[in-house]
């Protein structure tokens, strides 16, 4: 859909996707965030969140839409994610996508070559894992492609057209490819030319197609390793470069430099946490699993420097936690209360529990820090934090870090974390059986991160 939006004029840059339906009650805010970012970083900019609101207790789908009966723990987190997706879409409104590669859709190859052809997703994966963005080109648009200064032009500009291997291709397709080549465009086939191709084209091995692009200088960003760090690049009407970076890995943290080739001030916007910082030149960034950010090369807006947030003192919070469990059927009345000095998943203690969990504890600081954050090791599924009665935000996925700078004070501080689980443990619908269920509640170390 994003490829069609970038190549067909009538799409006007719009790419729509229905999502969130069909995962069962195991679909919590963390998975929804990952789904949104998976699509946003690929250029999807219109969303239809699909859901069916079942009548309790006949649970089939996970809607997270309505909360009229007060029995949907994920509702607040879902609302935050809808707001988050709107902000990212708005950041890329009225921009032009920047992309290096076109990949010819393999339909004609499939119809003509039996089983002797390569699916487009094979070169697509090689390029994407090497941080080379692409659009998929339908062969009916070949006649509309212009060539200017060696670059192919449709609605956007491209360096190279990749043709996945096919034993045979239609003559009209080969003729169109010849026209582009003769106009100075770079057209490269993977592995071998079709048997019915009489003209010489560049050929590169499938697994070496990224090396072909790098050798020609057809790259937009440079990232060492981290093949699951995805990016999307666009240019605004006033010439500002806008990037989205998403750590698609659910286990590995990226902490490094992204080469953009741009100079000057950039601002990093984490629309989910509200943290913004600035940098200069190449992008210095840390993205934990599930985390994303929008980077805009623009004027200095007075944000703190990246180093401010990257050099925090960490200490484990040693405290006695008061834990209260509220089942989803009545999240105003707790049914279990206990104290603990080390937190373990509630699902280990109460395997069938779904609802709200409150954790109350205190944190003592000797001097009020310039900046302070509280970080939880593991949370299932989303958490809201209050310090001295002041809300410090709602975290819906990793990292579960809360900026408590404005709420924390010298001396003893009263802290309350409110965790909302999914309904999967208590409502075992037939779809959730296919999804590994994360531990519920807070577990692992709780840390205080400070900057003096």
N, C-alpha and C positions, 0 to 999 in steps of 0.2 A: 504493500500500500504506500509506504513512503517513496519507493522508487517511482511508482506511477504518479504520485503527487509532484515529484521532482522532474518528470519527463513529459507528462501529458498536460498540455495547456489548460484543458477544461477542468482539471482537478484544482487549479489555483493554489497549489501547495498544501492542500488539505488531505490528511490521511487519518482515517477513522478506524478504531478497533473497539469491539466489545470485549470486556474482560471481567474477571473476578468470579464468574459463574462456573459451577461444575467441580469445585474442589472440596465440597462438603464443609462441615463445621470446623474442620482442621485448618481451614484457611483463616489465618490470623493476620494482624496488621503487618507482621514482618514479611510474609509471603506477598501480600498486596503491594507493599512498598517495592519489593523486588520486581514484581510484574509491571508496575508503573514505570520504573526506571529502565527496565529491559526494553520497553516500547519507546519511551521518551528519548533515550540516547540513540535510537535508530530513526528518529524523525516523526514518530506518530504524534499528532497534535490535536486530535479530537477523540474523546473517550465516551463510550456508552457503558457504564458499569452495569453488568447484567446480573440479575438476581431474581429469585422467587421467594416471596415472604411466606413461609409455611405457617400453618396453624399449629401451635404447640399442642401436643408433643410430637407431631408428625414432621420430624426434621429431615429434610432431604438436601437442601441447598444452603449455602452460607451467604445471606444477603448483607448483613450489617447495615441495612438501611433504616428500618423503623425501630423505634425503641419506646413505643407507646405504652407497652406493658412493663417497661423497666427491666427487661430480662435479656438484654443483648449487651454483654460485657464489652464487645469490640466496637460498639457504635461510636464512642467518642474518638477512638483512634482512627476509625474509618473516615470520620468527618475531617480530621486533620490531614489525612492523606489526599482527600479530594482537594482541599485547599492547597496543599503542596503541589499537586500536579498542575493546578491552574497557574501557580506562580512560575513554574518552569516553562509551561507553554507560553505564558506572557513574555518571558525573557527572550523567546525566539520568535515573537510575533514580528511580521514584516522584515524577515531576514532572508538571505539567500544561502542555501546550503553549499558548502565547499567540499568537493569530493574528487578523488583522483581517478577512480576506475568506473568503467561501465562493464557489465557482464551480460553477454547475450543470453536471453532466455532459451532454454534447451528444447522447447516444444517441437520445433521442426526436426531436430536431431532424433528425438524420441520416436516421432512418427515415421521417419525414413530409415533409421539405422537399427531397428530391432533392439537388441540389448547392447549393441556395440557403440556406446556413447557415454559421455560424462555428464552427470547432473550439475547444474550451475552451482549448487551449494558446495561442491568440492573446491573449486577455486575461490568461492566466496569465503569459506572458512580459512583457507590459507592466507588470504589477504587480510581478513578481519583480525585474525590472531596475531598478525604483524602490524596492526594499527593502521591499515590502509583501508579507508572507507570506499564503498562502492554503491552504485545504483544498478538495478536490473533493467535491462533494455529489451523491450518487445521488438521483434523483427519488423513489425509494421511501422515502427518509427525510424527505421534506418534511412528511409527516403527523405526524412525531415532533418537529418543531422547535417549541420554546416561545419566547415573546418576553417578556423581562423588562427593563423600563426601556429599551426601544428596541433591546436587543441580542438576537440569536438565540442560543438555548441548545440544544445537544445534550449531548455529553460536555464540550464546551468552549463558549466564548462568542465570538460573531462580530459585527462592526459592520455588515456589508453583504453581501448576496447578489447576485452578478453573474450575469446570464443572458445567455450569448452569443447573438448574433443568430440567429433562425430564421424562415423564412418562415411556418412553421406549428408549433404545439405542441399536444399533446393537451389536451382540455378539463379533464381532471382535474389536469394539471400547472398550467394557468393558474388553476384554482380554488384549488389549494394556495398558489400565489404570492399570489393575492388575499387569502387568509386571513391570511398573514403580513403583508402590507401593511396590512390593516385592524387588525391587532394592534399596529401601530406599528413594524414592521421596515422597514429600508431595503432595497428591492429595486430594482436598476437593470439595465436592458437595454442592450446595446451596439448602437449605430447606429440601430436602429428596433424598434418593437414588431411581434410577429407579426400577420399579416393577420387571423387569427381571434381576436385579443385585443380585447375590448370595454371593458376597464378602463384607466384612465390609470395608467401607471407612469413613474418617472424613466427618462430615456434619456440616455446619454452616448456620444460617439464612442469607438470601440474604442481608438484611439491616445491618447485623453484620459481613459481610465478611471482612470489613476493620479492625474491632476489632480483628478478627482472625489473620490477618497479623501482626497487632501491637503486639498482645500477643506473637506471635512467633518470633518477632524481624525482620520480613521481611519488613523493611522500609529503605529508602535511604535518605530522607530528612524529617525534621520536621518543620512544619509551623503552627503556631497557627491561627486558623480561616482562613479567606481569601481563601475559597475553589476555587475561580476563579483565583488564582495565580497559573499558570501552570509552570511546569519545565520539562527540558530534560537534562539528564546526560550522558556523554560519557567520555571515557578515551583515550587519544592520544597514539600514538605509543611509545612516550618517557615517558609515565606514568603520564602525567598531567591530572588532573580532570577538565573537561570543562562542564559548566552548561549554559543553557539558561533559563531565567525566564521571563515570560510574564504575565502582568496584563490583563487578558481577560475581566475583568469588564469594563464597559463603564461609570460607575458612582462612584466607590469606589477607594480610594487611599490606597495602601499598604505601610506602613512605619514601618519596624520592623526588626527582626532577623530571618534568615533562618538557621536552624541547619543542617549542612552537615556532621558533624563528622570528618571533615578534620582540620588539623593544618597547620600553616605556612601562608606565604603571598599569597594573591590572588589579582588579578587585575580585575576591573569591566570595561567593554567596552560598552558604549552606541554608537553603530555604526551609529545611526541616527543623534544624536546631535554632536558627536565627543568628548563628555566629558568622561574622564577616571579617575578613582581613585583607591586607594588601600585599603586593609584591612588585617586582620589577623584572622585566625580561622573561626568561623561561619560568615555567610555573613550578613552584615548590609546594608540594601538597602531601597530606597524609589522609588516606581514605581506608577506613576499616571495612570489613565485610558489610555489604548492604549500603554503604555510605556513598553519597554522590554530592557533586558541587557544580555550580555554574560559575565560569570564569569570564569576566568581561574586561577587555583592554580599553580602559577609559580613564577619565580624570581621577585624581586622588580625592576620595570622598571622606578622608579623615579616619579610616579604619586603622586598627592596630596592625603592626607588622606580623608576618607569619611566625617569626621567631618567638613572639610573645606567647603564642599558644603552643609552641613546640618545645618549650623548656620549662615545664611545670614540675614542681616537687611533689612526689607521690608518697603517701603514707596510708597503711591499712587502718581502717577505722575499727578499733576494738570497742565493742559496745554490747549491751544486752538488748536484744530485740524483742519487743512485744508484738506477737503475730495474732491477727484476728482474721478468720475466714468467714465470708458471707456468700452463701450459695446463690446462684443466678436467679433462683425462684423468688428470692427476697433479699436484695442486696442492701437492705437497711437493717437486717438482723443477723448478727454473727451466730454461728453454730459451734465454733471451736476457737479457743483462745489458749495460747501458750507462750512461753519465753524461751529464747535460745541465744547462745553466744556465737554459734556457727550456723549459717543458714544452709539448709538443704532443700531440694525441690519439694513443693507441696504435693506433687504427684507421687512422690515416694512415700509420703505419709498417708495421703488420701487419694488413691488412684482414680477414683470416680468423681473428684471434685471439679466443678466449673463455677466461676463467679468472680468475686472481688476479694483481694487479700490486702490487708493493711499491715504495714510494718512501722512501728514507732521506736525511735531510738534517739540518743543525744550525741552531739559532737562538740567537743570543747576545743577552742582555738586560743592560743596565747595572745596573738595580736591579729587585728583585722587585716586580712591580706588584700593586695591590690586586685587579685582575681582569685576565685575559688570555684571548684567544680566537684561534684560528687559523682562517682562512677560505680556502677554495679557490674559484677562479673557476668552473670547470666540472668535474663528476665524472660519469663513466659507469661503474658505475651507483650503487653505494653504497660508502661508505668508513668504515673504522675507523681511529682515530688513537691513537697511543701517544707519550707524551712521557716521556723518561727511564724507559721501561719501564712506565709507568702508563697504563692504558687510559683514554682521555678520551671514549669513547662511539663509537657507530655512527650515521652519518648516512645516511638512505635516500633523501633528496630534497633539493631546495633548501629553505633555504639550507644549504650545506655549511660550517657553523660549529661549532667544537668549543670547549667551555669547558676551558681548560688551566690554570686558576688554581691548582688544588691541586698540579699536577705540575711546573709551570715553576719554575725557580730562577734566582738571579742567576748570570750567566756563561753558559757554553755549555750548550745543551740538545740532547740527541739526540732526533730526531723520526722516527717511522716511520708512514707512511700505507699502509693495505692496502685496495686497491680491488678490488671484485668486479664483473665484467661480467655481462651476460646471455649466453645461449648463441646468440643470433641470428646473430652474425657467422660462427660456425663451423658451426652447424646451421641451414641455410636451409630451414626448414619452410614449407609452403604458406600458412600463416596470416600469418606475420611479413612476408611480401612486401607486405602492405597498410599496414605501420607504418613511418614514417620512423625510421631508426635513429640514435640520438644518438651522438656521438663517445665512444669508450671511454677510460677512464683519466682522469688529471688534466690539465687544460689551463688556460691563462690565468694570471693573477697569483695568487700565494699571499700572503696578508696576515696580519700580526700586529696584532690589535686590543687595546689596553691601556687601563686606567684606573688612574691613580696616586693 
